[in-house]
Amino acid sequence: TTIDDTAAGWNDEVQPGWKLLTRTSATDYTLNAVVPPTDLHDLKDAITAFQAQVVAWSRDLIHRGVAQPRAKVEQGHDRLYSALGAVYLIGRNAAHTAANRKIWVANLTTGAQDIRKVDDFYSSDTGSFAEPPARGTSGDWYAWVNIADPSVKLALTSSVAVTGTIPANVDLLDPDWVDAITS
């Protein structure tokens, strides 16, 4: 519909750039200057924020890890990589609503219930942790929020498995797979 299409209910005095949000009749419609974000847009934004947070945590793991045992530093990176894999699998899984996936990812972004910063990770008993699966093979990827109850954070040692296969060619920090989410 164009701005000048009066038969469709537009007033030809409306300035370009406005969007039709709802229309119930020729005279009953709502306009807005921007299209409001949907849960899908918010989900994509949440995933992008999580990816950026993982990069920041990784940088802090390296910076603060100089005085830490190598195995602890490696576990920190493995846990971040595993969480990225879980976000890939859940983020693309339309069996869960976009709203629930958005809440889930947003809660992941602020850290586990007991690990809110890198020093917490290094000073806590984070238990043992199996190395994440290689991309291209099926396995368990772990996250500190359960999609079944996305508003509740878990302790890092209580992380839940998200089982699935991530294609070998997927870069978990690449925005392209996030942009490709359609529902």
N, C-alpha and C positions, 0 to 999 in steps of 0.2 A: 504494500500500500504506500502510495506517495503522499506527501504533505498536501498536495493540491487535489487529492481525490475526495471531493466532498461527498460523493455517493457512498464512500466507505466510512463516513463519519468524521473525517478530518476537517478541521477548520483551516482554511488556506492562509490564515494569519499566523499559524504556528511556525516558529523558527526552526530551521534545520538543526538536527542533532538531538531532537527529542524522540523518545521511543514510546510506542503504544504498549502499555502493560496489560490492560484488560479492556475488553469492549463487549458490552452486552446489547447495545443498540447504536443507532446512528448518533444519538445524542448522549449516550451514557458510556463514557470511556475514561480511562486514566492514562495520563502521560507522565513521563519522567525523563530527566535529562540523561540518566544512565540506566542501563539494565541492571537491576539488583542481582547480586551474586546468588547463585544457586548452591545447594549442598555439594554438587559436583565441583563447582569452582572452588568452594571452600576446602573440599577434600584435596584437590590438586595443590592449593596454596599450603595446606597443612603438610603434605608430603614434601613439598619443596623446602619448607621451613625445617622439617626433620632432617632432610639431607644436609642442609647447611649446619644444623646443630651437630650432626655426626662428624662433619669435617672439623668443627671447632673442638669437640671433645677429643678427636684423634690428635689434633695439634697439642692440646693440653696433656694428653697421655704421653706424648713424646717429650714435651717440655718438662713435665714433672717426673717422668719415668727414669731420668738419668740416675737417680738415687734408689731405684726400685729393682727388684729381681726381674730378670728378663722374662721369666714365665708369667709374671703378673702383668707386665706391659703387653705381652702377646695375648694374654687372656682378655685384656681390655679391648684390644683391636678386634679380636675374634667375636666378642660380644656385640660390638658395634656393627661389624659385618653381618652377623647373624640377624640382628634387629633390622638392618636394611633389607635383608632377604625376606623377613617376615612382612615388612611393609610392602614390598613388591607383591607378595602373594595375596595378602589381605586387601591391599589398595586396589587391586585389579579384580577382586572377587565380588561381583555384583549380587551374590547371594546375601550379602550384608548390605544394609542401606548405606547410601553415601553419608548420611548424617552420623550413623554409628561409626563408620570407618573414619570420618573426620574427627570425632571425639577420641577414638582410639589412638590415632596418630598424634593428635595434640597432646594427649597424656604421655605418650612415649617421649615426646620432645622435651618434656621437663624433667626427665630422669625417673629412675626407679624410686619406689617409696623410700628406700634407705640410702640411695646413692644420688645425691643432688649435684655433686661436683666431683671433679677428678680426685681431689684429696680424699673424699669419702670413699671412693673406689679403692684407692691405695691403702687406706687405713682400716678397711673392713675385711672381714672374712667373707669372700665372695664365692666360697665353695669351689668345687671342681666344675669344669665345663668342657664338654666334648667339642672338638674342632668342628666348625660348621661344614656342611657338605660342599663338595665342589659344584659349581654351577654346571648344569647339564645332567646332574644325577638327582634322584629323589632323596629327600632327607628332611630332617627337622631343623627349622630355623626358630630361634627363640626370641620372645619379646616379654617385657616386664608389665604388659597390660594384656588382659585376656579379652578378645573381641566379644566373647559371650557377655561380658560386663565391662564395656569400654570406659566407664567413668571411674573405675577402681584401679589404682596402681598396685603393683605387687612388689615385694622385696626382690632384689636381683636374683637371689638364689631360688626364688619361687617362680621364675620365668616359665611361661607356657610355650609348648611347641606348636609351631605352625608347619604342617607337613606339606611338602610340594616340591616341584622341580622348577628351577629358574634356568631358562635357556643359557647355554654357555656364552653366547654373544651379547648378553645383556650387561650393560654397565649400570650398576645399582645407583650411581650418582648422576646418571645422565637424565636430563629433563625430558628427553623424547618419550620414554616409556610412561612418564607421568602425563604428558600431553595426550597420549594415545588412549587414556581411560575415557570411556564414553558413557558409562553408567555406574 
